[in-house]
């Protein structure tokens, strides 16, 4: 296991990505899902070699990406996948849209489970379908898929389910039984399930992450997974994802996609993903998970000390903290006041659906010092 620590703030501000260019230098940016860590050494080496030899042409139709992910999924999740049942594309969002276009007809409804990653609403619309909201159930201790609600939606005519596993923004790792039950429901009603599993490599050890397609035969028949190294390894700008299937019928759907869907895969993204999925990168990923474990607990401790009325549950995966600030009386979108007065940029809760009112999403994929300063700045507003 390697020690993975965030880069210094001065060095981070040299970056030109969205996180570091959206706001002025006095704002601490903890909104968009980018991390502040150095790249995994194997990724850096692979990209450097590609640049040195000018390997920046079109992505090859034959390459090691599917085999690399196959080995990664077996090592990390105990999941046996068939590399022949995968195709690459630019990113998870594109994969979702392209699959939804082929498993739904224009105007049909797709189940979405808010609070949810805001682009999900737009991706359904981009695919020509309509959103059918079935919010997660808050049990008081965890978030769960509302299986009776999903059944009602399917009975009423919804034809697909867009799943986020692990879930963004709550960091929930859906248990195997719930996922299997969801697959059974989908099969009963002839619906497809498209599972966004971009946060899967970031599930904490012991969280019990289960890929949707690994839950049984029904999931294999109805399901599509879209995966990527981009979230765990901070490679979003390089553009590479995989659409994964597990049956002849679903594989045929993905094989029938236009070749341009695959050619949108970034060459450097593919090279980086192969390096990220390699066994040589496992010590870096394990070190990252340990750091994120420390950071998620730090958020909990800081909120307890400085904003004790805030409600926050330790996420089981990822580096995103879903925080309920409703008790502070800062309105439906506390992120606005926090940005204006505390100069901390967070993701605004209402963007994740009506269930996000009073909430913020905080990215703790950074240094303890930045997390501490951000929450102390937020707490200063409570005294005004």
C-alpha positions as a Python dict, from the first residue, in 0.01 Angstrom:
ca = {
    (1, 'X'): (0, 0, 0),
    (2, 'X'): (132, 342, -96),
    (3, 'X'): (76, 661, 100),
    (4, 'X'): (-146, 886, -113),
    (5, 'X'): (-169, 1247, 3),
    (6, 'X'): (-309, 1560, -159),
    (7, 'X'): (-81, 1804, -335),
    (8, 'X'): (-11, 2145, -176),
    (9, 'X'): (-271, 2413, -241),
    (10, 'X'): (-27, 2633, -433),
    (11, 'X'): (47, 2347, -670),
    (12, 'X'): (-320, 2260, -710),
    (13, 'X'): (-396, 2616, -816),
    (14, 'X'): (-170, 2563, -1118),
    (15, 'X'): (-423, 2316, -1254),
    (16, 'X'): (-653, 2435, -1531),
    (17, 'X'): (-943, 2193, -1477),
    (18, 'X'): (-1296, 2297, -1379),
    (19, 'X'): (-1233, 2261, -1008),
    (20, 'X'): (-953, 2516, -1010),
    (21, 'X'): (-1080, 2760, -1272),
    (22, 'X'): (-1448, 2809, -1189),
    (23, 'X'): (-1396, 3037, -886),
    (24, 'X'): (-1150, 3306, -769),
    (25, 'X'): (-844, 3209, -568),
    (26, 'X'): (-1003, 3301, -233),
    (27, 'X'): (-1263, 3024, -275),
    (28, 'X'): (-1195, 2671, -153),
    (29, 'X'): (-1340, 2451, -431),
    (30, 'X'): (-1504, 2138, -289),
    (31, 'X'): (-1780, 2099, -547),
    (32, 'X'): (-1705, 1910, -869),
    (33, 'X'): (-1587, 1549, -832),
    (34, 'X'): (-1218, 1591, -903),
    (35, 'X'): (-953, 1490, -651),
    (36, 'X'): (-639, 1669, -538),
    (37, 'X'): (-400, 1373, -533),
    (38, 'X'): (-107, 1299, -762),
    (39, 'X'): (-180, 1047, -1036),
    (40, 'X'): (-97, 684, -972),
    (41, 'X'): (269, 631, -1070),
    (42, 'X'): (180, 368, -1332),
    (43, 'X'): (-68, 607, -1493),
    (44, 'X'): (187, 888, -1502),
    (45, 'X'): (447, 659, -1655),
    (46, 'X'): (209, 528, -1921),
    (47, 'X'): (97, 876, -2022),
    (48, 'X'): (452, 1008, -2026),
    (49, 'X'): (565, 725, -2251),
    (50, 'X'): (272, 784, -2486),
    (51, 'X'): (362, 1152, -2516),
    (52, 'X'): (732, 1071, -2563),
    (53, 'X'): (657, 847, -2861),
    (54, 'X'): (369, 1054, -2998),
    (55, 'X'): (109, 783, -2933),
    (56, 'X'): (-182, 1024, -2969),
    (57, 'X'): (-366, 892, -3273),
    (58, 'X'): (-700, 720, -3306),
    (59, 'X'): (-800, 460, -3051),
    (60, 'X'): (-735, 111, -3186),
    (61, 'X'): (-1026, -128, -3233),
    (62, 'X'): (-813, -402, -3081),
    (63, 'X'): (-643, -327, -2753),
    (64, 'X'): (-594, -434, -2394),
    (65, 'X'): (-865, -227, -2224),
    (66, 'X'): (-1133, -495, -2189),
    (67, 'X'): (-885, -754, -2068),
    (68, 'X'): (-741, -505, -1819),
    (69, 'X'): (-1083, -435, -1674),
    (70, 'X'): (-1166, -805, -1665),
    (71, 'X'): (-863, -872, -1445),
    (72, 'X'): (-937, -568, -1229),
    (73, 'X'): (-1300, -670, -1169),
    (74, 'X'): (-1194, -1020, -1068),
    (75, 'X'): (-926, -894, -827),
    (76, 'X'): (-1122, -613, -671),
    (77, 'X'): (-1483, -738, -679),
    (78, 'X'): (-1458, -1113, -734),
    (79, 'X'): (-1661, -1056, -1051),
    (80, 'X'): (-1593, -1264, -1361),
    (81, 'X'): (-1673, -1066, -1674),
    (82, 'X'): (-1627, -1156, -2039),
    (83, 'X'): (-1402, -911, -2226),
    (84, 'X'): (-1586, -997, -2545),
    (85, 'X'): (-1902, -843, -2397),
    (86, 'X'): (-1763, -490, -2359),
    (87, 'X'): (-1724, -181, -2575),
    (88, 'X'): (-1556, 145, -2488),
    (89, 'X'): (-1680, 501, -2526),
    (90, 'X'): (-1583, 849, -2414),
    (91, 'X'): (-1731, 852, -2065),
    (92, 'X'): (-1997, 700, -1843),
    (93, 'X'): (-2255, 965, -1930),
    (94, 'X'): (-2221, 894, -2301),
    (95, 'X'): (-2250, 522, -2239),
    (96, 'X'): (-2569, 575, -2040),
    (97, 'X'): (-2728, 788, -2312),
    (98, 'X'): (-2635, 553, -2596),
    (99, 'X'): (-2776, 250, -2413),
    (100, 'X'): (-3093, 430, -2304),
    (101, 'X'): (-3156, 536, -2664),
    (102, 'X'): (-3170, 171, -2762),
    (103, 'X'): (-3364, 22, -2471),
    (104, 'X'): (-3635, 293, -2461),
    (105, 'X'): (-3860, 458, -2714),
    (106, 'X'): (-3906, 838, -2731),
    (107, 'X'): (-4131, 956, -2452),
    (108, 'X'): (-4101, 641, -2242),
    (109, 'X'): (-4018, 680, -1876),
    (110, 'X'): (-3695, 589, -1697),
    (111, 'X'): (-3686, 539, -1319),
    (112, 'X'): (-3434, 768, -1147),
    (113, 'X'): (-3374, 757, -771),
    (114, 'X'): (-3306, 1098, -617),
    (115, 'X'): (-3119, 1246, -449),
    (116, 'X'): (-2905, 1167, -748),
    (117, 'X'): (-2614, 1294, -956),
    (118, 'X'): (-2775, 1595, -1131),
    (119, 'X'): (-2682, 1504, -1491),
    (120, 'X'): (-2898, 1190, -1463),
    (121, 'X'): (-3205, 1406, -1526),
    (122, 'X'): (-3046, 1550, -1840),
    (123, 'X'): (-2912, 1217, -1966),
    (124, 'X'): (-3260, 1067, -1966),
    (125, 'X'): (-3388, 1366, -2161),
    (126, 'X'): (-3093, 1349, -2403),
    (127, 'X'): (-3187, 989, -2474),
    (128, 'X'): (-3539, 1103, -2565),
    (129, 'X'): (-3709, 959, -2256),
    (130, 'X'): (-3874, 1111, -1951),
    (131, 'X'): (-3776, 1090, -1585),
    (132, 'X'): (-3986, 884, -1344),
    (133, 'X'): (-3877, 983, -993),
    (134, 'X'): (-3866, 707, -729),
    (135, 'X'): (-3668, 861, -440),
    (136, 'X'): (-3442, 654, -221),
    (137, 'X'): (-3593, 564, 115),
    (138, 'X'): (-3425, 727, 414),
    (139, 'X'): (-3458, 479, 698),
    (140, 'X'): (-3294, 713, 947),
    (141, 'X'): (-2982, 501, 940),
    (142, 'X'): (-2928, 447, 566),
    (143, 'X'): (-3062, 508, 216),
    (144, 'X'): (-3233, 219, 42),
    (145, 'X'): (-3386, 151, -298),
    (146, 'X'): (-3764, 190, -271),
    (147, 'X'): (-3852, -144, -429),
    (148, 'X'): (-4230, -102, -384),
    (149, 'X'): (-4199, 241, -546),
    (150, 'X'): (-4006, 94, -837),
    (151, 'X'): (-4274, -173, -879),
    (152, 'X'): (-4543, 94, -892),
    (153, 'X'): (-4349, 288, -1155),
    (154, 'X'): (-4303, -23, -1368),
    (155, 'X'): (-4668, -118, -1332),
    (156, 'X'): (-4749, 232, -1453),
    (157, 'X'): (-4541, 184, -1766),
    (158, 'X'): (-4180, 284, -1695),
    (159, 'X'): (-3954, 83, -1925),
    (160, 'X'): (-3604, 131, -1781),
    (161, 'X'): (-3421, 199, -1456),
    (162, 'X'): (-3113, 419, -1427),
    (163, 'X'): (-2920, 298, -1124),
    (164, 'X'): (-2623, 457, -947),
    (165, 'X'): (-2417, 189, -771),
    (166, 'X'): (-2238, 301, -555),
    (167, 'X'): (-2468, 596, -516),
    (168, 'X'): (-2385, 962, -573),
    (169, 'X'): (-2430, 1180, -363),
    (170, 'X'): (-2497, 962, -56),
    (171, 'X'): (-2206, 721, -98),
    (172, 'X'): (-2443, 429, -42),
    (173, 'X'): (-2331, 82, -148),
    (174, 'X'): (-2655, -97, -235),
    (175, 'X'): (-2662, -448, -89),
    (176, 'X'): (-2674, -759, -304),
    (177, 'X'): (-3028, -853, -199),
    (178, 'X'): (-3172, -515, -301),
    (179, 'X'): (-2995, -522, -635),
    (180, 'X'): (-3111, -877, -705),
    (181, 'X'): (-3468, -780, -615),
    (182, 'X'): (-3442, -482, -850),
    (183, 'X'): (-3325, -713, -1129),
    (184, 'X'): (-3619, -946, -1066),
    (185, 'X'): (-3861, -655, -1085),
    (186, 'X'): (-3709, -533, -1409),
    (187, 'X'): (-3732, -877, -1563),
    (188, 'X'): (-4091, -921, -1447),
    (189, 'X'): (-4193, -606, -1634),
    (190, 'X'): (-3957, -636, -1930),
    (191, 'X'): (-3754, -330, -1826),
    (192, 'X'): (-3383, -265, -1869),
    (193, 'X'): (-3146, -157, -1592),
    (194, 'X'): (-2850, 69, -1672),
    (195, 'X'): (-2608, 79, -1379),
    (196, 'X'): (-2359, 364, -1343),
    (197, 'X'): (-2071, 205, -1150),
    (198, 'X'): (-1812, 478, -1185),
    (199, 'X'): (-1759, 494, -807),
    (200, 'X'): (-1714, 116, -769),
    (201, 'X'): (-1332, 123, -731),
    (202, 'X'): (-1383, 367, -441),
    (203, 'X'): (-1600, 138, -227),
    (204, 'X'): (-1439, 108, 113),
    (205, 'X'): (-1308, -237, 214),
    (206, 'X'): (-1584, -415, 400),
    (207, 'X'): (-1862, -211, 238),
    (208, 'X'): (-1973, -517, 43),
    (209, 'X'): (-1988, -363, -303),
    (210, 'X'): (-2165, -588, -554),
    (211, 'X'): (-2169, -510, -927),
    (212, 'X'): (-2528, -512, -1049),
    (213, 'X'): (-2455, -771, -1318),
    (214, 'X'): (-2304, -1003, -1055),
    (215, 'X'): (-2628, -1040, -858),
    (216, 'X'): (-2772, -1327, -1062),
    (217, 'X'): (-2915, -1448, -1388),
    (218, 'X'): (-3196, -1193, -1395),
    (219, 'X'): (-2948, -904, -1370),
    (220, 'X'): (-2742, -1057, -1650),
    (221, 'X'): (-3050, -1069, -1873),
    (222, 'X'): (-3180, -716, -1806),
    (223, 'X'): (-2867, -522, -1711),
    (224, 'X'): (-2600, -298, -1855),
    (225, 'X'): (-2310, -159, -1650),
    (226, 'X'): (-2106, 145, -1744),
    (227, 'X'): (-1769, 162, -1570),
    (228, 'X'): (-1456, 375, -1575),
    (229, 'X'): (-1128, 438, -1398),
    (230, 'X'): (-1191, 812, -1422),
    (231, 'X'): (-1342, 882, -1080),
    (232, 'X'): (-1098, 680, -869),
    (233, 'X'): (-788, 778, -1066),
    (234, 'X'): (-893, 1136, -1153),
    (235, 'X'): (-891, 1083, -1529),
    (236, 'X'): (-1221, 1244, -1631),
    (237, 'X'): (-1058, 1476, -1883),
    (238, 'X'): (-900, 1187, -2075),
    (239, 'X'): (-1233, 1030, -2179),
    (240, 'X'): (-1258, 655, -2148),
    (241, 'X'): (-1535, 427, -2018),
    (242, 'X'): (-1660, 74, -2077),
    (243, 'X'): (-2010, -55, -2141),
    (244, 'X'): (-2033, -404, -1991),
    (245, 'X'): (-2295, -671, -2061),
    (246, 'X'): (-2350, -1030, -1951),
    (247, 'X'): (-2598, -1192, -2190),
    (248, 'X'): (-2632, -1253, -2562),
    (249, 'X'): (-2931, -1017, -2585),
    (250, 'X'): (-2775, -721, -2403),
    (251, 'X'): (-2442, -776, -2574),
    (252, 'X'): (-2617, -756, -2910),
    (253, 'X'): (-2762, -417, -2814),
    (254, 'X'): (-2417, -279, -2734),
    (255, 'X'): (-2254, -439, -3038),
    (256, 'X'): (-2514, -270, -3258),
    (257, 'X'): (-2408, 78, -3146),
    (258, 'X'): (-2244, 284, -3423),
    (259, 'X'): (-1868, 249, -3443),
    (260, 'X'): (-1838, 623, -3371),
    (261, 'X'): (-1961, 559, -3016),
    (262, 'X'): (-1648, 353, -2961),
    (263, 'X'): (-1420, 583, -3158),
    (264, 'X'): (-1505, 867, -2919),
    (265, 'X'): (-1289, 690, -2662),
    (266, 'X'): (-984, 905, -2595),
    (267, 'X'): (-653, 744, -2684),
    (268, 'X'): (-479, 885, -2377),
    (269, 'X'): (-782, 791, -2169),
    (270, 'X'): (-753, 430, -2284),
    (271, 'X'): (-380, 422, -2213),
    (272, 'X'): (-436, 568, -1866),
    (273, 'X'): (-725, 330, -1790),
    (274, 'X'): (-519, 23, -1881),
    (275, 'X'): (-248, 141, -1641),
    (276, 'X'): (-503, 221, -1370),
    (277, 'X'): (-669, -121, -1396),
    (278, 'X'): (-333, -300, -1381),
    (279, 'X'): (-235, -489, -1069),
    (280, 'X'): (65, -258, -1036),
    (281, 'X'): (-177, 28, -951),
    (282, 'X'): (-348, -161, -668),
    (283, 'X'): (-112, -31, -394),
    (284, 'X'): (-190, 327, -499),
    (285, 'X'): (-565, 260, -499),
    (286, 'X'): (-544, 93, -159),
    (287, 'X'): (-354, 395, -28),
    (288, 'X'): (-616, 629, -172),
    (289, 'X'): (-894, 434, -1),
    (290, 'X'): (-714, 459, 332),
    (291, 'X'): (-676, 835, 292),
    (292, 'X'): (-1042, 874, 198),
    (293, 'X'): (-1140, 668, 500),
    (294, 'X'): (-948, 910, 722),
    (295, 'X'): (-1102, 1208, 546),
    (296, 'X'): (-1463, 1087, 573),
    (297, 'X'): (-1415, 1043, 947),
    (298, 'X'): (-1250, 1385, 969),
    (299, 'X'): (-1560, 1540, 812),
    (300, 'X'): (-1773, 1367, 1074),
    (301, 'X'): (-1552, 1490, 1359),
    (302, 'X'): (-1536, 1847, 1231),
    (303, 'X'): (-1912, 1870, 1182),
    (304, 'X'): (-1971, 1733, 1531),
    (305, 'X'): (-1734, 1994, 1675),
    (306, 'X'): (-1834, 2297, 1469),
    (307, 'X'): (-2180, 2234, 1319),
    (308, 'X'): (-2340, 1982, 1557),
    (309, 'X'): (-2690, 2022, 1410),
    (310, 'X'): (-2568, 1907, 1067),
    (311, 'X'): (-2672, 1554, 966),
    (312, 'X'): (-2413, 1341, 790),
    (313, 'X'): (-2361, 967, 745),
    (314, 'X'): (-2026, 818, 661),
    (315, 'X'): (-2033, 731, 290),
    (316, 'X'): (-1948, 371, 210),
    (317, 'X'): (-1784, 466, -118),
    (318, 'X'): (-1637, 766, -293),
    (319, 'X'): (-1516, 1099, -164),
    (320, 'X'): (-1841, 1293, -147),
    (321, 'X'): (-2010, 1395, 177),
    (322, 'X'): (-2388, 1447, 165),
    (323, 'X'): (-2465, 1692, 445),
    (324, 'X'): (-2806, 1806, 567),
    (325, 'X'): (-2783, 2165, 695),
    (326, 'X'): (-3158, 2219, 721),
    (327, 'X'): (-3148, 2278, 1096),
    (328, 'X'): (-2930, 2585, 1044),
    (329, 'X'): (-3205, 2771, 862),
    (330, 'X'): (-2990, 2862, 562),
    (331, 'X'): (-3267, 2798, 310),
    (332, 'X'): (-3325, 2535, 46),
    (333, 'X'): (-2980, 2587, -104),
    (334, 'X'): (-2725, 2655, 173),
    (335, 'X'): (-2443, 2633, -81),
    (336, 'X'): (-2533, 2982, -205),
    (337, 'X'): (-2472, 3148, 129),
    (338, 'X'): (-2167, 2934, 199),
    (339, 'X'): (-2009, 3043, -129),
    (340, 'X'): (-2099, 3408, -90),
    (341, 'X'): (-2006, 3455, 275),
    (342, 'X'): (-1764, 3174, 363),
    (343, 'X'): (-1596, 3146, 20),
    (344, 'X'): (-1633, 2769, 4),
    (345, 'X'): (-1779, 2618, -314),
    (346, 'X'): (-2000, 2315, -255),
    (347, 'X'): (-2251, 2137, -477),
    (348, 'X'): (-2600, 2271, -416),
    (349, 'X'): (-2841, 2012, -278),
    (350, 'X'): (-3150, 2101, -486),
    (351, 'X'): (-2964, 2008, -803),
    (352, 'X'): (-2985, 1646, -689),
    (353, 'X'): (-3364, 1664, -676),
    (354, 'X'): (-3621, 1801, -434),
    (355, 'X'): (-3481, 1563, -172),
    (356, 'X'): (-3165, 1775, -170),
    (357, 'X'): (-3326, 2086, -24),
    (358, 'X'): (-3125, 2207, 271),
    (359, 'X'): (-2831, 1984, 172),
    (360, 'X'): (-2485, 2034, 29),
    (361, 'X'): (-2237, 1792, -124),
    (362, 'X'): (-1878, 1837, -9),
    (363, 'X'): (-1582, 1680, -191),
    (364, 'X'): (-1336, 1548, 68),
    (365, 'X'): (-1091, 1411, -190),
    (366, 'X'): (-835, 1665, -75),
    (367, 'X'): (-606, 1742, 218),
    (368, 'X'): (-713, 1742, 586),
    (369, 'X'): (-605, 2105, 603),
    (370, 'X'): (-842, 2214, 326),
    (371, 'X'): (-1129, 2010, 471),
    (372, 'X'): (-1070, 2164, 813),
    (373, 'X'): (-1053, 2518, 684),
    (374, 'X'): (-1365, 2470, 473),
    (375, 'X'): (-1579, 2343, 760),
    (376, 'X'): (-1443, 2607, 997),
    (377, 'X'): (-1537, 2874, 741),
    (378, 'X'): (-1885, 2723, 715),
    (379, 'X'): (-1919, 2716, 1093),
    (380, 'X'): (-1829, 3084, 1116),
    (381, 'X'): (-2160, 3160, 944),
    (382, 'X'): (-2353, 2998, 1228),
    (383, 'X'): (-2222, 3267, 1463),
    (384, 'X'): (-2344, 3558, 1248),
}
